[in-house]
Amino acid sequence: MIERAEAAAAAITPAELGLDGAVELFARTLGEAVGASDFAGDELDDWARGHGGTAGVRELRRLQALGVIEIVPGATAARRWAFNPAALRVLA
């Protein structure tokens, strides 16, 4: 059963996650920069501005809305974000 689930997950495309064009490229670049590490919301916003200005922040918000990056469970007052592990595998 695990092998079938992994095979099904491997067949998912970025477009099926709602990622296309510039947003997919933005997500891949962010994924390469942070991998499976978590990051603070302020750091993430600064990174997004540095990689696209207003458009970068808009793409970041889309990734958050789609669940590609998500709040780390049990995070402190300073929100911590991380890639959804399945989304990160799709982008790799």
C-alpha positions in Angstrom: 0.0 0.0 0.0 2.9 2.4 0.8 4.5 1.8 -2.6 1.2 2.6 -4.3 0.8 5.8 -2.3 4.3 6.9 -3.1 3.8 6.1 -6.8 0.6 8.1 -6.9 2.3 11.0 -5.1 5.2 10.9 -7.6 2.8 11.4 -10.5 1.4 14.7 -9.2 2.5 17.7 -11.2 3.1 21.3 -10.0 0.1 22.4 -12.1 -2.1 20.0 -10.0 -1.0 21.9 -6.9 -2.1 25.1 -8.5 1.5 26.1 -9.5 2.1 27.4 -13.0 4.5 29.8 -14.7 6.1 32.4 -12.5 4.6 30.9 -9.3 6.1 27.5 -10.0 9.5 29.1 -10.6 9.2 31.1 -7.5 8.2 28.0 -5.4 11.2 26.0 -6.9 13.6 28.8 -6.1 12.3 29.1 -2.6 12.4 25.3 -2.2 16.0 25.2 -3.3 16.9 28.0 -0.9 15.3 26.6 2.2 14.6 22.9 1.5 12.9 21.2 4.5 14.0 23.9 7.0 11.5 26.1 8.7 11.7 29.9 8.5 10.2 32.9 10.2 7.4 34.9 8.6 9.4 38.1 8.5 12.4 36.4 6.9 10.1 34.8 4.3 8.5 38.2 3.4 12.0 39.8 3.1 13.1 36.9 0.8 10.0 37.2 -1.3 10.5 41.0 -1.7 14.1 40.4 -2.7 13.0 37.8 -5.3 10.3 39.8 -7.1 9.2 42.8 -5.1 5.4 43.1 -4.9 5.0 40.2 -7.3 7.2 38.1 -5.1 5.0 38.8 -2.1 1.9 38.0 -4.1 3.4 34.7 -5.2 4.3 33.9 -1.6 0.7 34.6 -0.5 -0.5 32.2 -3.2 1.9 29.5 -1.9 0.5 30.0 1.6 -3.1 29.9 0.4 -2.5 26.7 -1.6 -0.8 25.1 1.4 2.5 24.6 -0.4 4.1 26.4 2.5 2.3 26.1 5.9 2.7 27.2 9.5 4.8 24.8 11.5 2.5 23.1 14.1 3.3 24.3 17.7 5.2 27.4 16.4 5.8 30.2 18.9 4.4 33.7 18.6 6.8 34.4 15.8 5.2 32.3 13.1 7.4 29.7 11.6 6.7 28.4 8.1 7.9 25.3 6.2 7.2 23.6 2.9 4.5 21.0 2.9 6.7 17.9 2.5 4.6 16.5 -0.4 4.7 19.8 -2.2 8.5 20.0 -1.8 8.8 16.5 -3.3 6.7 17.5 -6.3 8.9 20.6 -6.9 12.2 18.7 -6.5 
